[in-house]
């Protein structure tokens, strides 16, 4: 990626390459992981790519046996993204929560360096109880990176009360062949307790990976569900 001309590669391709790198690291492949190795500080598209991936940019550092330790260059990449794309006063719930998730992951998995990480910003949870299940499922699928262990415990607790609705959303996404939404919902369901065995989550995740694995972000969600929560084949 570093050898490509700045601006010549679309953001979607940069995100796809980075998601592939994260998934490889979660599978223990591709050599030691370094965020700054796949998204370099100073590259024009790096802040946006980190903002889209959110906490998943740091997911390999959450593993119990890390292939590499995070360093100051990784810290610089994350600080660049946090400074470039903070949520505004009119930010959506998804934007506020993805930003908060990246801040929480930075606290948990990266050294603070000379400056402390900012406090996680406030992000509301009223929408969890108020949203009808199709809208809830859409939003939760966009917050799949927050399903990393230990992140957003308050959000996870509230989502646990709507496990059945999220399961409905997972089934609907599979039927509609919306593999990215299905993968994101399946990843959250892998973290949540009391998912009904009748859902067939493990076989469902395996099916989503088989059908939608051409999308690196689908693969990332399925690999993360297996790596951190032992769900899927």
Backbone bond lengths (Angstrom), bond angles and torsions (degrees), N, CA, C in turn:
res aa  C-N    CA-C-N  psi(-1)  N-CA   C-N-CA  omega(-1)  CA-C   N-CA-C  phi
1 X - - - 1.457 - - 1.521 111.23 -
2 X 1.345 115.53 -35.74 1.454 118.92 -178.58 1.513 112.05 -67.16
3 X 1.353 116.97 -21.29 1.451 119.49 -177.49 1.518 112.29 -87.02
4 X 1.320 118.06 -5.65 1.443 121.06 -177.86 1.525 110.04 -85.40
5 X 1.300 115.63 150.05 1.452 120.85 -179.41 1.513 110.29 -67.63
6 X 1.345 116.43 132.48 1.459 120.39 179.65 1.515 109.75 -56.92
7 X 1.318 116.65 132.93 1.446 121.44 176.51 1.507 113.71 86.62
8 X 1.349 119.30 -12.62 1.452 121.26 -177.72 1.520 112.17 -82.74
9 X 1.317 117.47 -18.48 1.454 122.03 -176.79 1.523 108.48 -106.59
10 X 1.329 119.05 130.13 1.461 119.93 178.81 1.523 111.24 -67.85
11 X 1.319 114.99 154.48 1.456 120.21 -179.06 1.524 110.86 -57.70
12 X 1.326 117.26 -38.51 1.460 120.06 -178.48 1.528 111.64 -59.20
13 X 1.331 117.08 -35.85 1.458 120.01 179.41 1.528 111.10 -71.38
14 X 1.324 116.62 -37.46 1.465 120.57 178.04 1.530 109.69 -64.54
15 X 1.324 116.57 -43.54 1.462 120.82 178.82 1.524 110.27 -63.35
16 X 1.320 116.87 -42.54 1.462 120.52 179.70 1.524 111.07 -62.27
17 X 1.319 117.73 -43.75 1.463 120.98 178.44 1.529 111.03 -62.18
18 X 1.334 115.70 -42.37 1.465 119.20 -179.58 1.524 110.93 -67.22
19 X 1.328 117.46 -41.45 1.468 120.52 178.23 1.522 110.75 -61.59
20 X 1.318 116.27 -38.57 1.466 119.93 176.99 1.519 110.54 -62.71
21 X 1.327 116.88 -42.21 1.459 120.44 178.65 1.518 112.61 -63.24
22 X 1.321 117.06 -39.58 1.458 120.87 178.35 1.523 110.10 -66.16
23 X 1.339 116.90 -45.67 1.465 120.41 -179.37 1.525 111.29 -62.05
24 X 1.315 117.50 -41.09 1.464 120.74 177.35 1.524 110.90 -60.38
25 X 1.321 115.78 -42.78 1.467 119.66 -179.57 1.523 110.90 -65.19
26 X 1.332 117.68 -39.70 1.455 120.77 179.10 1.528 111.48 -65.67
27 X 1.325 116.12 -27.97 1.465 119.90 176.61 1.525 112.11 -85.73
28 X 1.328 117.49 -2.78 1.453 120.88 -178.23 1.506 113.55 77.63
29 X 1.325 116.80 26.22 1.455 121.85 -178.85 1.526 109.91 -117.78
30 X 1.307 115.69 164.84 1.456 120.80 171.75 1.509 115.56 82.15
31 X 1.328 118.94 9.88 1.459 120.74 178.42 1.512 111.67 85.04
32 X 1.331 117.35 175.46 1.470 121.39 -178.63 1.530 111.51 -58.60
33 X 1.317 115.26 139.75 1.456 120.18 -177.47 1.513 111.06 -87.25
34 X 1.312 115.71 140.75 1.463 122.47 169.61 1.519 107.66 -145.21
35 X 1.309 117.18 120.51 1.451 120.67 178.54 1.521 110.76 -54.76
36 X 1.320 115.92 -42.29 1.465 120.33 -178.53 1.518 112.12 -69.03
37 X 1.330 117.33 -10.52 1.455 120.33 176.30 1.515 113.03 -85.03
38 X 1.341 117.10 -26.34 1.463 119.64 179.68 1.528 112.33 -103.46
39 X 1.316 116.92 -23.83 1.458 122.16 175.41 1.522 107.23 -134.10
40 X 1.292 115.43 104.65 1.459 120.14 -169.12 1.524 112.09 -87.48
41 X 1.316 114.94 138.48 1.457 121.24 176.46 1.525 109.67 -60.24
42 X 1.308 116.10 132.30 1.455 121.05 179.53 1.513 114.11 98.05
43 X 1.322 118.69 -19.54 1.463 120.20 175.63 1.525 109.17 -69.23
44 X 1.310 116.14 141.70 1.462 120.59 -171.51 1.527 113.06 -61.61
45 X 1.321 118.07 -35.29 1.454 120.85 -174.86 1.524 113.37 -93.57
46 X 1.307 117.84 -5.49 1.458 120.44 -176.38 1.531 113.32 -60.04
47 X 1.329 119.99 -49.10 1.480 118.30 -178.50 1.518 112.78 -58.31
48 X 1.323 117.93 -42.36 1.455 120.44 -179.95 1.522 111.06 -66.21
49 X 1.325 117.12 -40.17 1.467 120.29 -179.97 1.525 110.87 -64.89
50 X 1.322 117.55 -42.31 1.464 120.65 177.99 1.517 110.24 -64.76
51 X 1.314 116.49 -39.50 1.477 120.13 -179.89 1.529 110.59 -64.10
52 X 1.331 117.73 -37.75 1.461 120.70 179.39 1.520 110.59 -70.76
53 X 1.325 117.69 -45.27 1.462 120.75 179.24 1.520 111.62 -68.49
54 X 1.327 117.35 -30.13 1.453 121.19 179.46 1.518 111.81 61.64
55 X 1.313 115.97 -138.22 1.464 120.90 -177.02 1.520 112.58 -60.62
56 X 1.335 117.98 -23.21 1.466 119.98 179.62 1.523 112.66 -62.40
57 X 1.321 117.26 -23.74 1.464 118.70 176.45 1.523 111.19 -60.53
58 X 1.328 116.42 -23.88 1.469 121.73 -178.53 1.521 112.05 -109.61
59 X 1.318 117.95 6.31 1.468 120.86 -175.49 1.524 113.75 -55.31
60 X 1.336 120.58 -41.44 1.474 118.65 -179.76 1.525 113.79 -61.31
61 X 1.323 117.27 -25.23 1.466 120.06 178.45 1.529 111.64 -76.34
62 X 1.329 116.67 -9.43 1.466 120.33 178.00 1.522 112.60 -86.83
63 X 1.314 117.51 -8.42 1.459 120.26 -179.53 1.521 110.62 -69.43
64 X 1.324 115.77 148.83 1.461 120.40 -178.08 1.523 111.50 -63.41
65 X 1.321 116.32 -41.06 1.464 120.85 179.58 1.528 107.69 -113.83
66 X 1.277 115.47 93.20 1.458 120.97 -173.32 1.526 110.38 -77.53
67 X 1.344 114.96 139.76 1.451 118.99 175.80 1.510 112.51 -74.00
68 X 1.321 117.05 -22.29 1.461 121.18 178.86 1.518 108.38 -156.33
69 X 1.308 116.43 152.81 1.456 121.61 177.57 1.526 109.52 -91.02
70 X 1.321 114.94 142.71 1.455 119.24 176.42 1.521 109.98 -65.81
71 X 1.310 115.36 147.05 1.458 120.21 -177.56 1.514 112.52 -129.84
72 X 1.322 117.32 -175.68 1.465 121.20 -176.28 1.526 113.12 -64.04
73 X 1.332 118.55 -28.72 1.457 119.40 178.67 1.526 111.16 -68.79
74 X 1.337 116.10 -35.44 1.460 119.27 175.51 1.525 110.40 -65.88
75 X 1.315 115.34 -42.08 1.466 119.79 177.26 1.521 110.59 -57.27
76 X 1.331 117.37 -42.60 1.461 120.97 -178.67 1.526 111.38 -63.72
77 X 1.326 117.01 -38.87 1.463 120.85 179.09 1.522 110.39 -62.79
78 X 1.328 117.09 -45.08 1.460 120.28 -178.02 1.520 110.95 -68.92
79 X 1.312 117.52 -42.89 1.470 119.65 178.83 1.527 110.86 -61.13
80 X 1.320 116.48 -36.73 1.461 120.16 177.96 1.529 110.36 -61.85
81 X 1.324 117.04 -42.90 1.464 120.88 -179.38 1.523 111.33 -68.82
82 X 1.333 117.24 -42.23 1.458 120.22 179.81 1.524 111.41 -63.06
83 X 1.329 116.17 -38.11 1.462 119.55 -179.64 1.522 111.90 -73.07
84 X 1.331 116.76 -32.74 1.463 120.54 -174.00 1.520 112.66 -78.41
85 X 1.343 117.49 -32.88 1.463 119.48 -172.09 1.527 112.48 -133.56
86 X 1.315 118.56 59.79 1.469 118.89 173.34 1.521 109.86 -73.96
87 X 1.328 117.67 148.36 1.471 118.61 177.55 1.524 110.79 -70.96
88 X 1.317 116.13 138.50 1.454 120.53 178.64 1.514 111.40 -82.99
89 X 1.334 115.02 -178.81 1.460 120.32 -178.05 1.532 111.64 -63.71
90 X 1.332 117.14 -26.73 1.460 121.34 -179.08 1.523 111.78 -102.62
91 X 1.314 116.99 22.43 1.463 120.57 -176.88 1.530 111.00 -65.31
92 X 1.305 116.59 147.78 1.457 121.84 175.39 1.524 109.90 -71.27
93 X 1.333 115.51 165.36 1.462 119.66 177.00 1.520 111.14 -59.54
94 X 1.325 116.15 -39.20 1.460 120.07 -179.04 1.525 110.87 -64.27
95 X 1.331 116.81 -44.66 1.456 120.20 179.98 1.524 110.94 -63.59
96 X 1.327 116.77 -43.72 1.467 120.09 -179.40 1.522 111.12 -64.20
97 X 1.330 116.92 -41.91 1.460 119.71 -177.09 1.527 112.71 -74.42
98 X 1.329 117.97 -36.12 1.465 118.52 178.09 1.528 110.40 -66.36
99 X 1.336 116.22 -37.85 1.465 119.18 176.77 1.524 110.11 -65.34
100 X 1.325 116.26 -46.29 1.461 119.48 178.55 1.529 110.98 -59.43
101 X 1.337 116.09 -40.36 1.454 119.34 179.29 1.511 112.70 -61.65
102 X 1.328 116.83 -39.36 1.464 120.00 178.00 1.521 110.36 -66.08
103 X 1.334 117.49 -39.28 1.466 120.52 177.81 1.533 109.99 -65.22
104 X 1.334 116.85 -45.80 1.467 120.10 179.06 1.532 110.96 -59.83
105 X 1.323 116.90 -43.35 1.459 120.58 179.33 1.521 111.33 -64.58
106 X 1.322 116.92 -35.27 1.462 120.31 177.89 1.520 110.69 -64.32
107 X 1.330 116.50 -43.67 1.459 120.81 176.29 1.529 111.17 -60.07
108 X 1.327 115.87 -41.18 1.465 120.56 -172.21 1.524 113.28 -79.73
109 X 1.334 117.31 -35.43 1.463 119.41 -166.41 1.523 115.24 -119.87
110 X 1.334 118.09 -7.90 1.459 120.47 -178.16 1.523 110.37 -119.99
111 X 1.338 117.04 147.83 1.461 118.96 172.35 1.519 109.77 -69.01
112 X 1.313 116.54 150.61 1.467 120.63 -177.54 1.517 112.50 -79.31
113 X 1.330 117.36 -23.18 1.452 119.19 -177.69 1.515 111.59 69.37
114 X 1.323 116.23 -149.71 1.460 120.60 -177.24 1.525 111.98 -73.20
115 X 1.331 117.35 -26.84 1.458 121.36 -178.40 1.530 109.57 -115.33
116 X 1.324 117.91 139.59 1.468 119.54 177.03 1.527 110.27 -70.18
117 X 1.319 115.79 154.88 1.454 119.87 174.33 1.526 109.30 -70.62
118 X 1.317 117.27 149.17 1.470 118.88 177.52 1.522 110.42 -64.60
119 X 1.313 116.14 155.99 1.459 120.40 175.71 1.522 109.14 -67.36
120 X 1.326 118.05 143.29 1.470 119.42 177.01 1.522 110.32 -58.95
121 X 1.326 117.86 129.47 1.466 119.72 -178.79 1.523 111.04 -70.64
122 X 1.307 115.55 158.79 1.457 120.22 176.81 1.532 110.20 -66.39
123 X 1.307 115.61 141.57 1.468 121.57 176.49 1.527 107.27 -144.37
124 X 1.312 115.94 123.90 1.458 120.49 -173.80 1.521 113.34 -71.90
125 X 1.330 115.47 157.40 1.459 121.44 178.70 1.527 112.49 -124.92
126 X 1.331 116.96 4.98 1.453 119.27 -179.09 1.518 113.13 -58.65
127 X 1.310 116.86 -30.85 1.457 121.15 -178.42 1.526 112.28 -64.87
128 X 1.332 118.23 -23.60 1.461 120.23 -178.02 1.521 110.30 -62.73
129 X 1.317 116.94 -46.33 1.463 120.24 -179.70 1.518 112.38 -79.33
130 X 1.330 117.02 -27.93 1.463 120.29 -171.27 1.523 113.95 -88.92
131 X 1.327 118.09 -25.04 1.466 120.64 -173.61 1.524 111.50 -75.56
132 X 1.326 118.07 136.22 1.464 119.64 170.05 1.525 109.62 -63.43
133 X 1.320 116.72 155.66 1.453 119.18 -168.85 1.528 114.97 -59.03
134 X 1.348 121.31 -34.55 1.471 117.80 177.58 1.533 112.81 -64.73
135 X 1.329 116.41 -42.40 1.466 119.32 178.62 1.521 110.67 -68.53
136 X 1.323 116.76 -41.50 1.458 120.53 177.34 1.525 110.49 -57.69
137 X 1.309 116.74 -45.89 1.459 120.82 -178.33 1.527 111.19 -61.72
138 X 1.318 116.34 -40.93 1.464 120.13 179.23 1.529 110.65 -62.12
139 X 1.326 116.54 -46.96 1.461 119.89 -178.24 1.524 111.63 -66.36
140 X 1.321 116.10 -43.75 1.465 119.21 -177.51 1.519 110.83 -64.96
141 X 1.316 117.55 -36.54 1.467 119.51 177.98 1.529 111.27 -62.22
142 X 1.330 116.41 -31.83 1.461 120.31 178.48 1.526 112.42 -75.67
143 X 1.331 116.70 -12.79 1.459 122.06 -179.92 1.528 111.61 -107.09
144 X 1.324 116.90 25.69 1.464 120.66 -174.94 1.525 112.42 -60.66
145 X 1.327 117.91 -31.03 1.466 119.72 -179.08 1.520 112.06 -63.73
146 X 1.329 117.90 -22.77 1.461 120.56 179.21 1.526 112.30 -76.80
147 X 1.336 117.50 -4.60 1.459 120.68 177.44 1.526 112.20 -77.29
148 X 1.329 118.25 3.72 1.459 120.60 174.35 1.534 109.55 -62.03
149 X 1.320 117.72 146.44 1.474 120.37 -178.10 1.519 112.18 -56.36
150 X 1.328 115.62 131.29 1.449 121.51 174.04 1.511 115.13 88.67
151 X 1.326 118.24 -16.22 1.456 119.56 -179.44 1.524 110.63 -83.66
152 X 1.315 115.68 149.75 1.469 123.40 173.54 1.523 112.86 45.35
153 X 1.337 118.87 55.16 1.469 119.44 -177.38 1.521 113.01 -62.56
154 X 1.333 117.94 -36.06 1.455 120.46 178.82 1.518 111.89 -65.01
155 X 1.320 116.25 -41.70 1.458 120.24 177.68 1.524 110.21 -64.36
156 X 1.323 116.46 -43.49 1.466 120.29 179.90 1.525 111.35 -60.57
157 X 1.330 116.21 -38.99 1.465 119.67 179.83 1.519 110.88 -63.54
158 X 1.327 116.70 -41.65 1.462 119.21 -179.92 1.519 111.63 -71.43
159 X 1.329 117.31 -36.83 1.460 119.80 178.55 1.528 111.24 -65.99
160 X 1.334 116.23 -29.73 1.458 119.22 179.92 1.531 111.33 -60.51
161 X 1.334 116.18 -28.92 1.464 119.57 178.71 1.525 112.26 -73.00
162 X 1.336 116.55 -11.51 1.464 120.12 -179.13 1.527 111.66 -121.46
163 X 1.318 114.76 30.76 1.462 119.78 -179.63 1.521 111.80 -56.78
164 X 1.331 117.50 -42.24 1.463 120.41 -178.52 1.527 111.04 -62.57
165 X 1.333 116.59 -40.39 1.467 119.63 178.91 1.521 111.36 -67.18
166 X 1.328 117.31 -39.33 1.461 120.05 177.78 1.526 110.62 -67.20
167 X 1.320 116.62 -33.38 1.464 120.14 175.73 1.523 110.62 -64.96
168 X 1.324 116.50 -40.31 1.465 120.23 175.43 1.521 110.33 -60.49
169 X 1.335 115.71 -42.24 1.452 119.50 178.76 1.517 112.54 -63.93
170 X 1.327 116.60 -38.08 1.463 120.87 178.20 1.525 110.42 -62.24
171 X 1.324 116.74 -46.88 1.461 120.68 -179.95 1.530 110.50 -62.49
172 X 1.328 116.45 -43.46 1.462 119.33 -179.84 1.527 111.16 -63.55
173 X 1.343 117.08 -41.53 1.461 119.97 -179.80 1.520 110.97 -63.09
174 X 1.335 117.24 -39.79 1.462 120.26 177.90 1.522 110.02 -63.68
175 X 1.313 116.68 -45.66 1.466 120.23 -179.34 1.517 111.91 -62.82
176 X 1.336 116.07 -33.50 1.467 120.13 179.88 1.527 112.14 -87.48
177 X 1.308 116.26 0.62 1.465 123.16 179.38 1.532 111.69 61.02
178 X 1.310 115.22 31.29 1.461 121.40 173.97 1.524 106.40 -90.14
179 X 1.314 115.73 83.41 1.456 120.83 -169.82 1.509 112.90 -67.77
180 X 1.331 118.16 -34.87 1.463 119.71 -179.30 1.528 110.29 -68.15
181 X 1.328 117.08 -42.74 1.463 119.20 177.39 1.525 110.48 -65.60
182 X 1.316 117.12 -42.50 1.458 120.11 178.89 1.519 111.32 -61.18
183 X 1.321 117.01 -41.72 1.464 120.20 -179.49 1.516 111.53 -65.83
184 X 1.341 116.94 -41.53 1.457 120.17 179.33 1.514 112.22 -65.58
185 X 1.330 116.60 -42.76 1.465 120.02 177.86 1.522 111.00 -67.43
186 X 1.325 116.86 -41.92 1.454 119.92 178.59 1.511 112.45 -61.59
187 X 1.317 115.79 -35.52 1.467 119.42 178.17 1.523 110.91 -65.86
188 X 1.328 117.11 -42.79 1.459 119.31 177.37 1.529 111.05 -65.61
189 X 1.321 116.78 -41.98 1.461 119.76 178.59 1.524 111.00 -62.03
190 X 1.323 117.09 -31.04 1.467 120.45 177.27 1.522 111.16 -64.03
191 X 1.325 117.04 -30.40 1.467 120.69 179.51 1.531 111.67 -83.01
192 X 1.322 117.35 -32.92 1.460 120.74 -171.85 1.526 111.50 -77.30
193 X 1.335 116.85 147.86 1.472 120.36 176.71 1.523 110.89 -80.53
194 X 1.315 114.78 164.88 1.469 121.75 169.09 1.520 114.09 63.26
195 X 1.329 117.08 32.32 1.460 119.39 171.35 1.527 108.13 -74.64
196 X 1.315 117.11 130.28 1.463 120.93 -175.79 1.522 111.31 -61.64
197 X 1.329 118.19 130.21 1.476 120.02 177.09 1.524 112.72 -57.17
198 X 1.331 116.70 -27.30 1.460 119.64 -179.12 1.531 112.87 -66.74
199 X 1.341 117.62 -15.29 1.461 119.81 177.18 1.525 110.78 -66.45
200 X 1.339 117.09 -31.42 1.464 119.66 -176.46 1.523 111.57 67.46
201 X 1.334 116.21 47.00 1.458 120.14 -172.89 1.528 112.27 -60.64
202 X 1.320 117.72 -42.30 1.470 119.30 -177.06 1.526 111.40 -61.96
203 X 1.313 116.53 -49.49 1.466 119.02 179.45 1.522 110.72 -68.42
204 X 1.344 116.73 -32.01 1.454 119.93 177.31 1.513 112.21 -64.63
205 X 1.324 116.63 -44.19 1.461 120.15 177.59 1.523 111.24 -63.20
206 X 1.317 116.51 -40.27 1.462 119.75 178.35 1.525 110.73 -63.05
207 X 1.329 117.05 -39.17 1.458 120.86 178.50 1.521 111.23 -66.05
208 X 1.325 116.39 -42.84 1.463 120.10 179.04 1.520 110.43 -61.76
209 X 1.329 116.64 -41.73 1.469 119.43 178.87 1.522 110.83 -64.16
210 X 1.316 117.58 -40.28 1.462 121.18 179.95 1.524 111.07 -64.61
211 X 1.324 116.74 -43.29 1.455 120.92 -174.24 1.517 113.08 -83.78
212 X 1.337 116.55 -33.51 1.466 119.49 -174.10 1.504 114.66 -112.90
213 X 1.333 117.50 10.06 1.459 120.97 -174.03 1.514 115.51 -66.85
214 X 1.342 117.32 -8.84 1.465 118.62 175.18 1.525 111.36 -68.20
215 X 1.316 116.90 -20.12 1.466 122.31 175.92 1.526 107.86 -90.53
216 X 1.336 117.96 114.68 1.472 119.62 -177.34 1.522 113.63 -58.06
217 X 1.317 118.89 -28.94 1.465 119.87 -179.93 1.529 111.03 -73.24
218 X 1.335 117.29 -32.21 1.461 119.88 172.61 1.525 109.80 -62.14
219 X 1.325 115.39 -48.53 1.466 119.76 179.17 1.517 111.12 -58.83
220 X 1.322 117.55 -42.51 1.458 121.32 -179.83 1.526 110.80 -59.14
221 X 1.317 117.65 -46.35 1.472 120.07 -178.76 1.527 111.42 -63.55
222 X 1.325 116.71 -41.62 1.463 119.51 -178.54 1.522 110.91 -68.81
223 X 1.319 117.19 -41.82 1.465 120.80 178.53 1.523 110.30 -63.72
224 X 1.335 117.26 -40.62 1.465 120.70 179.48 1.523 110.94 -65.28
225 X 1.337 117.72 -38.65 1.468 120.55 178.09 1.523 110.20 -61.39
226 X 1.332 116.54 -38.67 1.462 119.98 -180.00 1.524 111.47 -75.81
227 X 1.322 115.90 -42.13 1.476 120.13 -174.26 1.529 111.99 -68.45
228 X 1.326 116.71 -42.10 1.462 119.75 -173.38 1.534 113.83 -97.90
229 X 1.329 116.44 -24.01 1.459 118.54 -174.41 1.520 113.54 -126.05
230 X 1.325 117.18 -0.19 1.455 120.79 175.35 1.512 114.75 67.19
231 X 1.341 117.95 27.26 1.455 121.19 -179.12 1.523 109.80 -113.09
232 X 1.309 116.20 147.30 1.467 121.55 -177.02 1.519 110.58 91.01
233 X 1.314 116.18 163.98 1.453 121.43 -177.22 1.513 110.57 -110.79
